[in-house]
């Protein structure tokens, strides 16, 4: 099975995304402008709804769509469009990404038990994994990603343990 997404399938994804947006517009009596769609996600994520200032767009993983096309159409497109709809329905409210507002929109798409994450097989995908780094607190060892480790080293960023709220350090306690 090829992990290349041809232009015909890209067109189907774009049309399915516009169809879900139109469905939400009709249901919520809401104006939802069409958004740009980029096929530039790599790794294990299926896609994203991106909001930066006044700009909004969708990003999809062409390799995952090439390997699991039907699942992407059924799950990923409504998932990301639901994020867009929630953003437009509640512009001044901070909604949890996969909270009740998002679940309600997913239900309007006919998806009654939506998942926040996928369990799709990643066989055949090249996935770059970040190295993990040991840090310590009163609870014990906490593993941080290279991204967080580099922010600590480069920028002096400080992180605290989610459980004990103590600062994380590379030095093992006493």
N, C-alpha and C positions, 0 to 999 in steps of 0.2 A: 504494500500500500504506500503510495507516494505521500510525502508531507509537503507537497507544493500545492498551493491553492490557485486554481486557474481562474481566469477572468470571468468565466460564466458563473462559477460558484460565488465569486466576489459580488457579482451583480445580484445574485439571489439573496445574499446576506444583506446587501444595501436595501433591496426591495422589501425584505422581511422586516428590517429595522423601521423603514418608513411606514409599513403596514401597522406595526405595533404602536408607533407614534400616532397614527391616524385613529386607531382604535381607542387610545387613551383620550385623544382630543374629543371624540364623539361622546365617550362615556362621561368625562368630567366637564364637558362644555368649556374647554380650555384651549387657548391658542398655543401651540407648541411648534416653534420654527424648526425646520429641518436642520440637522446638525451634520457637520463633516464627519466622515467615517474614515479612520486610518487603520491599516492592517500592519501594525508595527510592534505588537506585543510579542515578546519572546519568553521562553521559560514555561512555568507551570500555570500561569494565570490565563484564563480564557479571554478576559477583556476588562475594560474600565469605562465608566462615565467620568469624564474629566471636566472640572469647573475651575477656571482660573480667571478671577475678576469677572468681566462680562462675557468672556469666551467660554464656550462649551463644545465638547466633541466626544465622539466614541472612539475607543481603541480596541481592536480585536486581534487575537492571536491567529495568524494565518495557518501556522503548522497544526494547532489543535483542531481548527475547522477542517483542514484537509484530512486529518486522520479520523475525526468523529463529527462529520458534517451535520447529520440529523440531530445529534445531541446539542450541538451548538445552536442550531435554529430553534429547538424546543426550549432550551434552558437559558443559554447565555444572552440571547437577544432580549427576551422579556425581562431578564434580570437587570441588564444595564439600562434598558428603556425605563424600567420602574424607578431606578435611581433618578433619572432625568425628570420623570413625572413628579416624584416626591419633591425634588428641588423646586419645581415650578409651582406646585400646589401649596407649599409651605416655605416661601422665600425668606421669611424672617424668623423661622423657628429652627432650632437645632434638633434635627431628627436623627435617631440612631440609624446607621447605614442599613441595617437589616431589621429595623424595628417594626412596630405595628403599622405605621404608615406605608412602609415598603411592602409588607405582607398583604395589606389591603389592596394595593395596586396590583400585586402579583395575582391576587384572587380575581380581579377584574379580567385578567388575561387567562383565567381558567386554571391557574396553578395554585392548588389548595395547600400544599405542604412544601413551600419553596425552601431551598437550601442556600445558605450563605456561601458555601464552598462546594467545589465539585469533587467527585471521586472517580473521575475519568482516568483510564490507564494512560500513563505517560511514556509507555514503551515506544521507542522510535523517536523520541524528542531528545535533543541535546539540551540539558539543563545544567547551568552553572550554579553550583551550590557555594554559598558563602562559608568561609571558615568561621568557626566559633571560638570565642576567647573566654577564659575563666576569670570571673570576678567574684568577690566575696562580700558578705554582709553578716549580720547576726544569725540569719537563717542557715547560712552555709554557702555553697557554690551556686553561682548564677552564670549561665552561659549567655554571652552577648554576641551579636553578629559583628562581622568585620566593619559594617557601616557604623554601628554605635562605637565600637572600639576605636575606629579612626577619628570619629568626632571627639572622643575623649582625648586622644593623643594630640590631634592637630589643633583643636579649638578650645580645649579645656572644659568641654561640656561635662556636666555631672549628672549621673543617673542614680535613682534610689530604687531599692527593692520594693516590688509591688506588695509583698506580704508584710514586712516589718518596717518599711519606710526609712530604713537606714541607708546612708550613702554606699554605693558600690565601690570597691577598691580592688586593685590587682593583688594587694598584699593579703595573705591569709591571716585572719584574726588570731592574736595572741597565742 
